[in-house]
Amino acid sequence: MDHIIGQTPAPGAGPAVGANMIIDGDQATFMVDVVEASRTIPVLVDFWAPWCGPCKTLTPTLEKVVRAAGGRIKLVKIDIDKNAALVQQLVKLGLPLQSVPTVAAFWQGQIADLFQGALPESGVKRFVETLLKGAGGSMPAADLVAEAKKATETGQHAEAAGIYGEVIEQEPENPEAWAGMVRAMLAMGEEEQAQETLEQVPANIAEHAEISGARSALALASEGRAAREKLGAFEAALAADAGDHQARYDLATALNAMERREEAAEALLEIIRRQRGWNEDAARLQLLKFFEAWGFEDAATTAARRKLSALLFR
């Protein structure tokens, strides 16, 4: 497509970000609507046909995701039956339009990516997020999630919960936002509200890793509350008998509830060192639950996982 998309647009050409971001295009306006516009904003081109069944589900999904992008991406819909000459030219230049739906992403006058067939909303969202990332941007919801995480890092959990709530309003199936909301409530000691929030998570994301992690965090919070009250007893039991694995296991649960993650992990690792497989592998399974609750990118998770691997594969 070099001689089409390589042309230099006239000064000032292309739509402003505030312009209509979902339009019907045709062969007469393709250069302006798509190629020239893509020099300032990523453009999705939806090649569809009235007789195409999958198009009837994909096009509304594309429109929904583009609206959620809040003006950061544009959608141009091309009816291939009404624009046969354009389609023929694009096919000759290498764009696979033998079947529809086909969605091509343009950025800086070039095709950046494409997909064929009717992706689910989650797939379209990932496609758009990747496109925006390549263009140096992100979805508005992603910005809000990042803002909420910063609030969490500074202990502003109520503010974080409020921001996550905004994300959920925009994207009801955003697992990071639901999980973040649960974790924020836990940080504020609102376990009942955290449980109620988990029960409201949409069914199709209920087993997402983020949600599973939040669920584990809630379960551990309940266990830890009871264990924390007996911290002194567990420490005394271990002082009397270093081989009391149950006391060490309970101590780990209490330490985790107190956010002493490295110490909690080390207590479970010590059980594995002393008696691998103790109590039907309870120490290892609890450690894996810790990892899930903390998040797999957490520093404590990374460090403890390395130690666990060294123990299991030595």
VOBA-605104 format. One record per residue (C-alpha): residue in three letters; y, z, x. Coordinates in nm, 2 decimals. Last residue first. Layout:
+-----+--------+--------+--------+
|  aa |      y |      z |      x |
+-----+--------+--------+--------+
| ALA |      Y |      Z |      X |
...
+-----+--------+--------+--------+
//
This chain:
+-----+--------+--------+--------+
|  aa |      y |      z |      x |
+-----+--------+--------+--------+
| ARG |  -2.91 |   4.40 |   1.72 |
| PHE |  -2.87 |   4.21 |   1.40 |
| LEU |  -2.81 |   4.49 |   1.15 |
| LEU |  -2.61 |   4.72 |   1.37 |
| ALA |  -2.39 |   4.44 |   1.52 |
| SER |  -2.33 |   4.30 |   1.17 |
| LEU |  -2.22 |   4.64 |   1.04 |
| LYS |  -1.98 |   4.68 |   1.33 |
| ARG |  -1.82 |   4.34 |   1.26 |
| ARG |  -1.80 |   4.42 |   0.89 |
| ALA |  -1.63 |   4.75 |   0.96 |
| ALA |  -1.35 |   4.58 |   1.16 |
| THR |  -1.30 |   4.30 |   0.90 |
| THR |  -1.30 |   4.54 |   0.61 |
| ALA |  -1.06 |   4.78 |   0.77 |
| ALA |  -0.82 |   4.49 |   0.84 |
| ASP |  -0.83 |   4.37 |   0.48 |
| GLU |  -0.92 |   4.00 |   0.45 |
| PHE |  -1.23 |   4.07 |   0.24 |
| GLY |  -1.05 |   4.28 |  -0.01 |
| TRP |  -1.05 |   4.66 |  -0.02 |
| ALA |  -1.26 |   4.68 |  -0.33 |
| GLU |  -1.51 |   4.42 |  -0.21 |
| PHE |  -1.54 |   4.57 |   0.13 |
| PHE |  -1.59 |   4.92 |  -0.01 |
| LYS |  -1.86 |   4.78 |  -0.24 |
| LEU |  -2.03 |   4.63 |   0.07 |
| LEU |  -2.01 |   4.98 |   0.23 |
| GLN |  -2.17 |   5.13 |  -0.07 |
| LEU |  -2.46 |   4.88 |  -0.04 |
| ARG |  -2.50 |   4.96 |   0.33 |
| ALA |  -2.51 |   5.33 |   0.27 |
| ALA |  -2.74 |   5.31 |  -0.03 |
| ASP |  -3.01 |   5.11 |   0.15 |
| GLU |  -3.29 |   5.24 |  -0.08 |
| ASN |  -3.20 |   5.61 |   0.00 |
| TRP |  -3.18 |   5.55 |   0.37 |
| GLY |  -3.25 |   5.19 |   0.47 |
| ARG |  -3.13 |   5.23 |   0.83 |
| GLN |  -3.16 |   5.59 |   0.93 |
| ARG |  -2.92 |   5.72 |   1.21 |
| ARG |  -2.72 |   5.40 |   1.27 |
| ILE |  -2.71 |   5.32 |   0.90 |
| ILE |  -2.59 |   5.68 |   0.82 |
| GLU |  -2.32 |   5.64 |   1.10 |
| LEU |  -2.21 |   5.31 |   0.94 |
| LEU |  -2.15 |   5.50 |   0.62 |
| ALA |  -1.93 |   5.76 |   0.79 |
| GLU |  -1.75 |   5.49 |   0.99 |
| ALA |  -1.65 |   5.31 |   0.67 |
| ALA |  -1.49 |   5.62 |   0.52 |
| GLU |  -1.32 |   5.69 |   0.85 |
| GLU |  -1.17 |   5.34 |   0.87 |
| ARG |  -1.07 |   5.36 |   0.50 |
| ARG |  -0.88 |   5.68 |   0.49 |
| GLU |  -0.72 |   5.58 |   0.16 |
| MET |  -0.79 |   5.93 |   0.01 |
| ALA |  -1.04 |   5.78 |  -0.23 |
| ASN |  -1.21 |   5.62 |   0.07 |
| LEU |  -1.24 |   5.96 |   0.24 |
| ALA |  -1.40 |   6.11 |  -0.07 |
| THR |  -1.66 |   5.83 |  -0.09 |
| ALA |  -1.73 |   5.86 |   0.28 |
| LEU |  -1.78 |   6.23 |   0.24 |
| ASP |  -2.03 |   6.17 |  -0.04 |
| TYR |  -2.23 |   5.95 |   0.20 |
| ARG |  -2.20 |   6.20 |   0.48 |
| ALA |  -2.32 |   6.48 |   0.25 |
| GLN |  -2.61 |   6.26 |   0.13 |
| HIS |  -2.70 |   6.18 |   0.49 |
| ASP |  -2.75 |   6.54 |   0.60 |
| GLY |  -2.86 |   6.47 |   0.95 |
| ALA |  -2.55 |   6.63 |   1.11 |
| ASP |  -2.67 |   6.96 |   0.96 |
| ALA |  -2.44 |   7.27 |   0.95 |
| ALA |  -2.12 |   7.07 |   1.04 |
| LEU |  -2.24 |   6.81 |   0.79 |
| ALA |  -2.26 |   7.06 |   0.51 |
| ALA |  -1.92 |   7.20 |   0.60 |
| GLU |  -1.76 |   6.86 |   0.59 |
| PHE |  -1.92 |   6.79 |   0.25 |
| ALA |  -1.80 |   7.13 |   0.11 |
| GLY |  -1.45 |   7.07 |   0.23 |
| LEU |  -1.43 |   6.73 |   0.06 |
| LYS |  -1.55 |   6.87 |  -0.27 |
| GLU |  -1.24 |   6.78 |  -0.48 |
| ARG |  -1.23 |   6.44 |  -0.31 |
| ALA |  -1.58 |   6.36 |  -0.44 |
| ALA |  -1.47 |   6.39 |  -0.81 |
| ARG |  -1.17 |   6.16 |  -0.76 |
| GLY |  -1.37 |   5.93 |  -0.53 |
| GLU |  -1.63 |   5.84 |  -0.79 |
| SER |  -1.36 |   5.74 |  -1.04 |
| ALA |  -1.16 |   5.55 |  -0.78 |
| LEU |  -1.47 |   5.38 |  -0.65 |
| ALA |  -1.54 |   5.23 |  -1.00 |
| LEU |  -1.18 |   5.11 |  -1.02 |
| ALA |  -1.19 |   4.95 |  -0.68 |
| SER |  -1.51 |   4.79 |  -0.76 |
| ARG |  -1.36 |   4.63 |  -1.07 |
| ALA |  -1.06 |   4.52 |  -0.87 |
| GLY |  -1.29 |   4.35 |  -0.62 |
| SER |  -1.49 |   4.18 |  -0.89 |
| ILE |  -1.16 |   4.05 |  -1.04 |
| GLU |  -1.05 |   3.90 |  -0.71 |
| ALA |  -1.40 |   3.76 |  -0.64 |
| HIS |  -1.40 |   3.58 |  -0.98 |
| GLU |  -1.66 |   3.72 |  -1.22 |
| ALA |  -1.42 |   3.77 |  -1.51 |
| ILE |  -1.25 |   3.44 |  -1.46 |
| ASN |  -1.40 |   3.25 |  -1.75 |
| ALA |  -1.41 |   3.56 |  -1.97 |
| PRO |  -1.03 |   3.61 |  -1.97 |
| VAL |  -0.93 |   3.96 |  -1.84 |
| GLN |  -0.85 |   4.19 |  -2.13 |
| GLU |  -1.12 |   4.44 |  -2.04 |
| LEU |  -0.99 |   4.47 |  -1.69 |
| THR |  -0.65 |   4.57 |  -1.83 |
| GLU |  -0.81 |   4.84 |  -2.04 |
| GLN |  -0.98 |   4.98 |  -1.73 |
| ALA |  -0.65 |   4.98 |  -1.54 |
| GLN |  -0.48 |   5.15 |  -1.83 |
| GLU |  -0.74 |   5.43 |  -1.82 |
| GLU |  -0.72 |   5.46 |  -1.44 |
| GLU |  -0.34 |   5.51 |  -1.44 |
| GLY |  -0.31 |   5.69 |  -1.11 |
| MET |  -0.01 |   5.49 |  -0.99 |
| ALA |  -0.22 |   5.32 |  -0.72 |
| LEU |  -0.49 |   5.25 |  -0.99 |
| MET |  -0.22 |   5.08 |  -1.20 |
| ALA |  -0.12 |   4.86 |  -0.91 |
| ARG |  -0.48 |   4.77 |  -0.84 |
| VAL |  -0.54 |   4.66 |  -1.20 |
| MET |  -0.22 |   4.45 |  -1.20 |
| GLY |  -0.32 |   4.29 |  -0.87 |
| ALA |  -0.66 |   4.20 |  -1.01 |
| TRP |  -0.50 |   4.03 |  -1.31 |
| ALA |  -0.24 |   3.85 |  -1.10 |
| GLU |  -0.49 |   3.73 |  -0.84 |
| PRO |  -0.72 |   3.61 |  -1.12 |
| ASN |  -0.46 |   3.38 |  -1.27 |
| GLU |  -0.60 |   3.28 |  -1.61 |
| PRO |  -0.31 |   3.37 |  -1.82 |
| GLU |  -0.07 |   3.17 |  -1.60 |
| GLN |   0.29 |   3.21 |  -1.70 |
| GLU |   0.25 |   3.53 |  -1.89 |
| ILE |   0.00 |   3.65 |  -1.63 |
| VAL |   0.26 |   3.58 |  -1.36 |
| GLU |   0.52 |   3.79 |  -1.53 |
| GLY |   0.27 |   4.08 |  -1.57 |
| TYR |   0.20 |   4.06 |  -1.20 |
| ILE |   0.58 |   4.11 |  -1.14 |
| GLY |   0.58 |   4.42 |  -1.36 |
| ALA |   0.28 |   4.56 |  -1.19 |
| ALA |   0.44 |   4.51 |  -0.85 |
| GLU |   0.75 |   4.69 |  -0.97 |
| ALA |   0.54 |   4.98 |  -1.08 |
| HIS |   0.36 |   4.98 |  -0.75 |
| GLN |   0.66 |   5.00 |  -0.53 |
| GLY |   0.47 |   5.15 |  -0.23 |
| THR |   0.62 |   4.92 |   0.03 |
| GLU |   0.30 |   4.71 |   0.07 |
| THR |   0.27 |   4.69 |  -0.31 |
| ALA |   0.62 |   4.54 |  -0.34 |
| LYS |   0.53 |   4.28 |  -0.08 |
| LYS |   0.22 |   4.20 |  -0.28 |
| ALA |   0.43 |   4.15 |  -0.59 |
| GLU |   0.66 |   3.91 |  -0.41 |
| ALA |   0.36 |   3.71 |  -0.28 |
| VAL |   0.23 |   3.70 |  -0.64 |
| LEU |   0.57 |   3.58 |  -0.76 |
| ASP |   0.58 |   3.30 |  -0.51 |
| ALA |   0.23 |   3.19 |  -0.61 |
| ALA |   0.33 |   3.19 |  -0.97 |
| PRO |   0.62 |   2.95 |  -0.89 |
| MET |   0.37 |   2.71 |  -0.74 |
| SER |   0.42 |   2.64 |  -0.37 |
| GLY |   0.63 |   2.44 |  -0.12 |
| GLY |   0.61 |   2.27 |   0.22 |
| ALA |   0.50 |   1.93 |   0.09 |
| GLY |   0.15 |   2.00 |   0.21 |
| LYS |   0.16 |   2.32 |   0.02 |
| LEU |   0.27 |   2.14 |  -0.29 |
| LEU |  -0.02 |   1.90 |  -0.27 |
| THR |  -0.27 |   2.18 |  -0.21 |
| GLU |  -0.13 |   2.37 |  -0.51 |
| VAL |  -0.15 |   2.06 |  -0.72 |
| PHE |  -0.51 |   2.00 |  -0.64 |
| ARG |  -0.60 |   2.37 |  -0.69 |
| LYS |  -0.43 |   2.36 |  -1.03 |
| VAL |  -0.61 |   2.04 |  -1.13 |
| GLY |  -0.94 |   2.21 |  -1.04 |
| SER |  -0.86 |   2.53 |  -1.23 |
| GLU |  -0.76 |   2.32 |  -1.53 |
| PRO |  -1.10 |   2.14 |  -1.54 |
| LEU |  -1.12 |   1.80 |  -1.36 |
| ALA |  -1.15 |   1.49 |  -1.57 |
| GLY |  -1.26 |   1.20 |  -1.35 |
| GLN |  -1.11 |   1.06 |  -1.03 |
| PHE |  -0.91 |   1.23 |  -0.76 |
| LEU |  -0.63 |   1.14 |  -0.53 |
| ASP |  -0.44 |   1.25 |  -0.21 |
| ALA |  -0.12 |   1.20 |  -0.01 |
| ILE |  -0.04 |   0.84 |  -0.12 |
| GLN |   0.28 |   0.76 |   0.06 |
| GLY |   0.65 |   0.73 |  -0.02 |
| GLN |   0.72 |   1.08 |   0.11 |
| TRP |   0.46 |   1.24 |  -0.12 |
| PHE |   0.25 |   1.06 |  -0.38 |
| ALA |  -0.05 |   1.21 |  -0.56 |
| ALA |  -0.29 |   0.97 |  -0.73 |
| VAL |  -0.48 |   1.06 |  -1.05 |
| THR |  -0.76 |   0.84 |  -1.17 |
| PRO |  -0.89 |   0.87 |  -1.53 |
| VAL |  -1.01 |   0.60 |  -1.52 |
| SER |  -1.24 |   0.36 |  -1.35 |
| GLN |  -1.18 |   0.05 |  -1.13 |
| LEU |  -0.86 |   0.20 |  -1.02 |
| PRO |  -0.95 |   0.27 |  -0.66 |
| LEU |  -0.62 |   0.23 |  -0.47 |
| GLY |  -0.68 |  -0.01 |  -0.18 |
| LEU |  -0.38 |  -0.25 |  -0.17 |
| LYS |  -0.56 |  -0.50 |  -0.38 |
| VAL |  -0.63 |  -0.23 |  -0.64 |
| LEU |  -0.25 |  -0.15 |  -0.65 |
| GLN |  -0.17 |  -0.51 |  -0.72 |
| GLN |  -0.42 |  -0.54 |  -0.99 |
| VAL |  -0.30 |  -0.21 |  -1.15 |
| LEU |   0.06 |  -0.33 |  -1.15 |
| ALA |  -0.04 |  -0.66 |  -1.32 |
| ALA |  -0.25 |  -0.47 |  -1.58 |
| ASN |   0.03 |  -0.24 |  -1.69 |
| LYS |  -0.02 |  -0.21 |  -2.06 |
| ASP |  -0.39 |  -0.16 |  -2.03 |
| ILE |  -0.35 |   0.07 |  -1.73 |
| ASP |  -0.13 |   0.31 |  -1.92 |
| ILE |   0.06 |   0.49 |  -1.64 |
| LYS |   0.17 |   0.85 |  -1.68 |
| VAL |   0.42 |   0.98 |  -1.42 |
| LEU |   0.41 |   1.35 |  -1.35 |
| LYS |   0.66 |   1.53 |  -1.13 |
| ILE |   0.63 |   1.84 |  -0.91 |
| ARG |   0.85 |   2.14 |  -0.83 |
| GLY |   1.02 |   2.14 |  -1.17 |
| GLY |   0.87 |   2.46 |  -1.30 |
| ALA |   0.52 |   2.42 |  -1.16 |
| ALA |   0.39 |   2.55 |  -1.49 |
| ARG |   0.51 |   2.24 |  -1.66 |
| VAL |   0.31 |   2.03 |  -1.41 |
| VAL |   0.00 |   2.24 |  -1.48 |
| LYS |   0.03 |   2.19 |  -1.86 |
| GLU |   0.10 |   1.82 |  -1.83 |
| LEU |  -0.20 |   1.77 |  -1.61 |
| THR |  -0.42 |   1.96 |  -1.86 |
| PRO |  -0.28 |   1.74 |  -2.14 |
| THR |  -0.37 |   1.43 |  -1.94 |
| LEU |  -0.72 |   1.55 |  -1.85 |
| THR |  -0.86 |   1.60 |  -2.20 |
| LYS |  -0.77 |   1.27 |  -2.36 |
| CYS |  -0.83 |   1.09 |  -2.03 |
| PRO |  -1.20 |   1.20 |  -2.04 |
| GLY |  -1.24 |   0.98 |  -2.35 |
| CYS |  -1.08 |   0.66 |  -2.22 |
| TRP |  -1.00 |   0.41 |  -2.49 |
| PRO |  -0.63 |   0.47 |  -2.48 |
| ALA |  -0.62 |   0.42 |  -2.10 |
| TRP |  -0.52 |   0.64 |  -1.81 |
| PHE |  -0.37 |   0.63 |  -1.46 |
| ASP |  -0.20 |   0.96 |  -1.41 |
| VAL |   0.05 |   0.94 |  -1.12 |
| LEU |   0.14 |   1.28 |  -0.96 |
| VAL |   0.47 |   1.29 |  -0.78 |
| PRO |   0.57 |   1.53 |  -0.50 |
| ILE |   0.95 |   1.57 |  -0.48 |
| THR |   1.23 |   1.42 |  -0.26 |
| ARG |   1.07 |   1.11 |  -0.11 |
| SER |   0.82 |   1.10 |  -0.40 |
| ALA |   1.10 |   0.98 |  -0.63 |
| GLU |   1.13 |   0.65 |  -0.43 |
| VAL |   0.76 |   0.58 |  -0.47 |
| VAL |   0.70 |   0.71 |  -0.82 |
| ASP |   0.97 |   0.66 |  -1.08 |
| VAL |   1.18 |   0.42 |  -0.87 |
| MET |   0.91 |   0.20 |  -0.74 |
| PHE |   0.70 |   0.22 |  -1.06 |
| THR |   1.00 |   0.12 |  -1.29 |
| ALA |   0.90 |  -0.23 |  -1.39 |
| GLN |   0.52 |  -0.16 |  -1.36 |
| ASP |   0.54 |   0.11 |  -1.61 |
| GLY |   0.59 |   0.49 |  -1.64 |
| ASP |   0.56 |   0.75 |  -1.91 |
| ILE |   0.74 |   1.07 |  -1.81 |
| ILE |   0.68 |   1.43 |  -1.73 |
| MET |   0.93 |   1.60 |  -1.49 |
| ASN |   1.25 |   1.53 |  -1.68 |
| ALA |   1.53 |   1.59 |  -1.44 |
| GLY |   1.61 |   1.92 |  -1.27 |
| VAL |   1.45 |   1.83 |  -0.94 |
| ALA |   1.69 |   1.53 |  -0.92 |
| PRO |   1.54 |   1.19 |  -0.97 |
| GLY |   1.51 |   0.92 |  -0.70 |
| ALA |   1.77 |   0.71 |  -0.54 |
| GLY |   2.08 |   0.87 |  -0.37 |
| PRO |   2.09 |   0.61 |  -0.10 |
| ALA |   1.86 |   0.31 |  -0.18 |
| PRO |   1.50 |   0.37 |  -0.11 |
| THR |   1.33 |   0.25 |   0.21 |
| GLN |   1.02 |   0.05 |   0.15 |
| GLY |   0.69 |   0.18 |   0.29 |
| ILE |   0.54 |   0.25 |  -0.04 |
| ILE |   0.51 |  -0.11 |  -0.15 |
| HIS |   0.45 |  -0.29 |   0.19 |
| ASP |   0.22 |  -0.01 |   0.31 |
| MET |   0.00 |   0.00 |   0.00 |
+-----+--------+--------+--------+
//
